[in-house]
Amino acid sequence: MTTYTVKNGSSLGKAFKVDGGHQVVAAGETAEVTTTEALTEEQIDAYAVDGVKVTAKKSKDPLDHDDDGKKGGSAAPKADDKKDA
């Protein structure tokens, strides 16, 4: 699954296939949409022709534990935090 930021500048709502059905981004609205499959460049270009800006949201680095853009951090698990087996 891929998450996109969708800014719908068209005069019509645009539907995206998501887990469990569809998500409609209303005309003039901006929303985050997590699609079941990644959109192709052709699909993104087709939305752009209609005035809909679709941008893939950057995924968070799983090693950035305190959201400062760097790996590690105070929230990172310590080596001695391992549980006994």
For each residue, the residues with C-beta under 8 A, 3 or more apart:
1: 19 34 35 36 37
2: 34 35 37 38 39 56
3: 32 33 34 35 56 57 59
4: 16 32 33 34 35 39 54 55 56 57
5: 30 31 32 54 55 57
6: 14 16 25 30 31 32 33 47 52 53 54 55
7: 30 52 53 55
8: 13 14 25 26 27 28 29 30 31 51 52
9: 28 51 52 53
10: 14 27 50 51 52
11: 27
12: 27 50
13: 8 24 25 26 27
14: 6 8 10 24 25 47 50 52
15: 22 23 24
16: 4 6 22 23 24 25 33 35
17: 21 22 35 36 37
18: 21 22 23 33 34 35 36
19: 1 34 36
20:
21: 17 18
22: 15 16 17 18
23: 15 16 18 31 33
24: 13 14 15 16
25: 6 8 13 14 16 29 30 31 33 52
26: 8 13 29
27: 8 10 11 12 13
28: 8 9
29: 8 25 26
30: 5 6 7 8 25
31: 5 6 8 23 25
32: 3 4 5 6 57
33: 3 4 6 16 18 23 25
34: 1 2 3 4 18 19
35: 1 2 3 4 16 17 18 38 39
36: 1 17 18 19
37: 1 2 17
38: 2 35
39: 2 4 35 43 44 54
40: 43 44
41: 44 45
42: 45 46
43: 39 40 46 47 54
44: 39 40 41 47 48 54
45: 41 42 48 49
46: 42 43 49 50
47: 6 14 43 44 50 52 53 54
48: 44 45 51 52 53 54
49: 45 46
50: 10 12 14 46 47
51: 8 9 10 48
52: 6 7 8 9 10 14 25 47 48
53: 6 7 9 47 48
54: 4 5 6 39 43 44 47 48
55: 4 5 6 7
56: 2 3 4
57: 3 4 5 32
58:
59: 3
60: 64 67
61: 64 71
62:
63: 71 72 76
64: 60 61 67 68 69 70 71 72 73
65: 72 73 74 75 76 77
66: 73 74 75 76
67: 60 64
68: 64 73
69: 64
70: 64 73
71: 61 63 64
72: 63 64 65 76
73: 64 65 66 68 70 76
74: 65 66
75: 65 66
76: 63 65 66 72 73
77: 65 81
78: 81
79: 82
80:
81: 77 78
82: 79
83:
84:
85:
